[in-house]
Structure formats: C-alpha cells, structure tokens
Amino acid sequence: MSGDRLFLLKPGFADAAHPGRFFICPHCNAIEGLLASFPGLATQIEVHRLSFAKPRNEIVDVLGEQHQSLPVLVFDQSQPVPEDASIANGWRFIDSSERILRYLADRYTFPYVHQ
C-alpha cells in the first residue's frame, strides 16, 4: 500500500454556528463520491476522515496548525511527488480537491473528471 494519506472532513458534520443543521464539505464530497464509486481503487490510499471542529490534531501533527483546511493529500515521500506540491513541516502535499482528483487518476487509475 502507498503511504499517500488523504484527509477529508467526515460527512454529516455539525457546525456550532448553525445549530440543528448538518453539513458536507463540497470539496471533500467530490472526492468521497469517487472513493465510493470505486472502492477497489480506494484501498490503495490511506483515508482519514476528521471532525469539523478545530484543532484537527491529526493533520496539525503532520502539516502544522496553519494547514487544517480539508481536503488535503499528504504524499508518500518515498515515491515521486508532483512538482506543484506544497511543503510544510517537511511533508509535501496538495490541498485542492481538483488537483487531488487529478492526482488520484494519474497515480492510481481512478477515472478522470470530465471537463
């Protein structure tokens, strides 16, 4: 298995600013849909679903407090990393859902998003 780690918000989260409502992250949900549609391919990456509330310690421990926005994909550093990856705390990552979807297609043979 690859060491690539994908961090998403758990779907159906509550936000104290909007009591009585539950939410999804539209950026994470696009990725969740891909993972659900191709469960065999989804086993190739490590997926972590985090709570909406901050601090999101699991990602803070990796990238630092300033990088808690999700989704984010942290790369296995023993494999080639895309040139456009950002870096924090010595880890390379991408945090654009569009870029994550393209990477999953390029690296793991998920279908590409049609434009």
Secondary structure as the mmCIF struct_conf table of DSSP 4:
data_model
#
loop_
_struct_conf.conf_type_id
_struct_conf.id
_struct_conf.beg_label_comp_id
_struct_conf.beg_label_asym_id
_struct_conf.beg_label_seq_id
_struct_conf.end_label_comp_id
_struct_conf.end_label_asym_id
_struct_conf.end_label_seq_id
STRN STRN1 ARG A 5 LEU A 9
HELX_LH_PP_P HELX_LH_PP_P1 LYS A 10 LYS A 10
BEND BEND1 PRO A 11 GLY A 12
STRN STRN2 PHE A 13 ALA A 14
TURN_TY1_P TURN_TY1_P1 ALA A 16 ALA A 17
BEND BEND2 HIS A 18 HIS A 18
TURN_TY1_P TURN_TY1_P2 PRO A 19 GLY A 20
STRN STRN3 PHE A 22 PHE A 23
HELX_RH_AL_P HELX_RH_AL_P1 PRO A 26 SER A 37
HELX_RH_AL_P HELX_RH_AL_P2 PRO A 39 ALA A 42
TURN_TY1_P TURN_TY1_P3 THR A 43 GLN A 44
BEND BEND3 ILE A 45 ILE A 45
STRN STRN4 GLU A 46 LEU A 50
BEND BEND4 PHE A 52 LYS A 54
HELX_LH_PP_P HELX_LH_PP_P2 PRO A 55 PRO A 55
HELX_RH_AL_P HELX_RH_AL_P3 ASN A 57 LEU A 63
TURN_TY1_P TURN_TY1_P4 GLU A 65 GLN A 66
BEND BEND5 LEU A 70 LEU A 70
STRN STRN5 VAL A 72 VAL A 74
HELX_LH_PP_P HELX_LH_PP_P3 PHE A 75 ASP A 76
TURN_TY1_P TURN_TY1_P5 GLN A 77 SER A 78
BEND BEND6 GLN A 79 GLN A 79
TURN_TY1_P TURN_TY1_P6 GLU A 83 ASP A 84
STRN STRN6 SER A 86 ALA A 88
TURN_TY1_P TURN_TY1_P7 ASN A 89 GLY A 90
STRN STRN7 TRP A 91 ILE A 94
HELX_RH_AL_P HELX_RH_AL_P4 SER A 97 TYR A 108
HELX_LH_PP_P HELX_LH_PP_P4 PHE A 110 HIS A 114
#
